[in-house]
Amino acid sequence: MIFGKKKEFSSNFDYLIVGLGNPGRQYESTRHNAGFICIDALADKYGIKINKLKFKSLMGEGRIEGRRCLLLKPQTFMNLSGEAVRDAVEFYKIPTENVIVICDDISLDPGKMRIRRKGSHGGQNGMRNIIYHLKDDNFPRIKIGIGAKPNPDYDLADWVLSRFSQSEAKLIKQIADDTVSAVEYMVKGDIDKAMSNYNS
């Protein structure tokens, strides 16, 4: 009998949970990395190590509320996040509606979050690229408030790549914990409960 090479990951994942951000130490704790911050909080609670490099991402697997979940932190930089998400979805044949994306949102104040079943990219370039590559916007997303730029003349790129103030960082830590709770409801199929409990 000829044995094939053992796969690191099996293909029976119930959910793909994606946190958006930019790779590299210079981007840690910046506003644009709110998705990474929330994914890390989820991984910490469930003891999931996000240390495998696959699909242009750091990834890890584990069970959340009994559901087998794949956690993904694309390393493509924000604007190309869809390449990583598409590759994981196609490889593991995960239904689009079972892809949960966590990203930053400048239209919400720090400490606020909003859960949606589906919808447009809302001007968020990582989300825009995911929709482009999946050719579908029918997936739930959790938007994390990072605050609007301080004045109209402030460069948007500079703003989203800036770091949270100390007071904002405390709010983001709390919202990351709330995101973990929201994801727990969502993977159990109760997005309504997540929305009613946590939508700002």
C-alpha atoms as one frame of an Amber mdcrd trajectory, in Angstrom:
protein
   0.000   0.000   0.000   1.249   3.452  -0.876   0.576   6.096   1.710   0.107
   9.675   0.611   1.566  12.622   2.428  -0.440  13.414   5.531  -2.343  16.691
   5.309  -1.754  19.234   8.039  -5.409  20.262   7.952  -8.510  18.314   7.094
 -11.212  19.859   4.951 -14.220  19.551   7.233 -14.216  23.035   8.740 -17.563
  24.457   9.734 -16.441  28.110   9.655 -13.653  30.281   8.336 -13.081  33.272
  10.621 -10.924  36.003   9.118  -9.393  38.995  10.848  -8.115  41.760   8.590
  -4.952  43.757   9.111  -1.429  44.394   7.857   1.538  42.133   8.659   4.693
  43.381  10.352   5.609  44.789  13.736   5.321  48.360  12.487   1.570  47.842
  12.046   0.843  46.135  15.363  -1.879  47.851  17.398  -2.754  50.272  14.598
  -6.362  51.106  13.792  -6.310  49.125  10.555  -5.328  46.003  12.519  -8.491
  45.827  14.607  -9.374  42.555  12.859  -6.054  40.989  13.844  -6.549  42.151
  17.444  -9.954  40.450  17.624  -8.732  37.225  16.021  -5.904  37.092  18.559
  -8.433  37.468  21.391 -10.467  34.588  19.959  -7.355  32.429  19.598  -6.265
  33.220  23.153  -9.586  32.161  24.667  -9.700  28.861  22.798  -5.999  28.035
  22.898  -5.653  28.154  19.126  -2.135  28.736  17.808  -2.153  30.863  14.678
   1.268  29.873  13.444   0.869  27.905  10.219   1.717  29.672   6.972  -0.732
  28.774   4.209  -2.879  30.654   1.697  -0.642  33.750   2.083  -1.862  33.817
   5.687  -1.091  32.871   9.226  -3.680  30.306  10.195  -4.746  28.021  12.989
  -7.527  25.558  13.683  -9.601  24.695  16.698 -13.078  24.189  18.072 -15.273
  27.104  19.091 -18.551  26.147  20.765 -18.119  22.653  19.316 -17.713  23.892
  15.727 -14.474  23.255  13.885 -13.115  26.640  12.886 -10.221  27.873  10.802
  -8.772  31.222  11.904  -7.045  33.303   9.254  -4.849  36.408   9.375  -4.022
  37.302   5.739  -0.414  38.421   5.276  -1.054  40.020   1.884  -1.561  43.526
   3.283  -5.076  44.841   3.632  -5.927  45.686   0.034  -5.240  42.134  -1.214
  -6.963  40.239   1.606  -9.380  38.619  -0.826  -6.642  36.489  -2.396  -6.035
  34.699   0.889  -9.720  34.303   1.718 -10.565  32.979  -1.741  -7.767  30.389
  -1.638  -8.866  29.075   1.773 -12.547  28.988   0.801 -11.842  27.119  -2.436
  -9.411  24.636  -0.895 -11.632  23.692   2.038 -14.924  24.192   0.153 -16.348
  26.379   2.900 -19.750  27.900   2.051 -19.544  31.665   1.651 -22.207  32.186
   4.307 -19.896  30.399   6.783 -17.107  32.913   6.307 -17.000  35.497   9.115
 -14.856  38.564   8.442 -13.733  40.940  11.206 -12.513  44.347  10.047 -12.101
  47.972  11.092 -14.671  50.667  10.312 -14.003  54.410  10.413 -17.716  55.216
  10.553 -17.959  53.761  14.074 -16.401  55.211  17.210 -13.796  53.160  19.086
 -15.597  50.789  21.427 -18.496  50.294  19.012 -19.158  47.308  16.777 -21.702
  46.345  14.164 -22.593  42.892  12.873 -24.123  42.394   9.438 -25.325  39.240
   7.668 -24.050  40.460   4.318 -23.686  43.663   2.336 -21.362  46.000   0.503
 -17.748  46.727   1.371 -18.643  50.101   2.866 -15.415  51.634   1.578 -13.185
  49.183   3.486 -10.565  48.062   0.963  -9.898  44.651   2.479 -13.606  43.884
   2.411 -13.811  45.250  -1.127 -11.118  42.816  -2.250 -12.758  39.861  -0.500
 -16.069  40.525  -2.235 -14.228  40.880  -5.556 -12.435  37.531  -5.228 -15.370
  35.588  -3.777 -17.716  37.193  -6.318 -20.228  37.267  -3.485 -21.101  39.542
  -0.566 -23.323  36.996   1.178 -21.127  36.470   4.234 -21.424  37.849   7.779
 -19.035  40.501   8.989 -18.170  42.176  12.274 -17.153  45.809  11.938 -14.971
  47.250  14.681 -15.098  51.006  15.255 -11.770  52.826  14.965 -13.107  56.375
  14.750 -13.281  58.895  11.932 -10.217  60.893  10.967  -9.875  64.002  13.148
 -10.498  66.508  10.367 -11.344  66.447   6.645  -7.798  67.368   5.612  -6.216
  64.491   7.543  -4.851  61.795   5.208  -7.006  58.676   5.539  -4.079  56.267
   5.082  -2.152  58.020   7.843  -5.196  57.843  10.099  -5.937  54.125   9.730
  -2.245  53.332  10.205  -2.024  55.397  13.387  -2.115  53.823  16.832  -4.928
  53.979  19.331  -4.621  56.329  22.275  -4.419  54.702  25.718  -8.098  55.311
  26.374  -9.062  53.987  22.922  -6.877  50.897  23.410  -8.909  50.000  26.511
 -12.117  50.283  24.503 -10.677  48.104  21.721  -9.699  45.428  24.237 -13.282
  45.353  25.506 -14.700  45.250  22.003 -12.326  42.384  21.155 -13.782  40.447
  24.092 -17.300  41.269  22.858 -16.304  40.074  19.388 -15.314  36.708  20.850
 -18.770  36.416  22.421 -20.443  37.470  19.171 -18.508  34.874  17.182 -19.608
  32.212  19.668 -23.239  33.011  18.903 -22.584  33.185  15.171 -20.931  29.782
  14.858 -23.892  28.292  16.733 -26.134  29.753  14.024 -27.603  32.502  16.191
 -26.483  35.661  14.410 -29.725  37.374  15.528 -28.643  37.021  19.143 -25.185
  38.359  18.307 -26.701  41.350  16.534 -29.193  42.164  19.289 -26.546  41.876
  22.011 -23.654  43.694  20.394 -24.749  45.985  17.577 -24.070  49.607  18.440
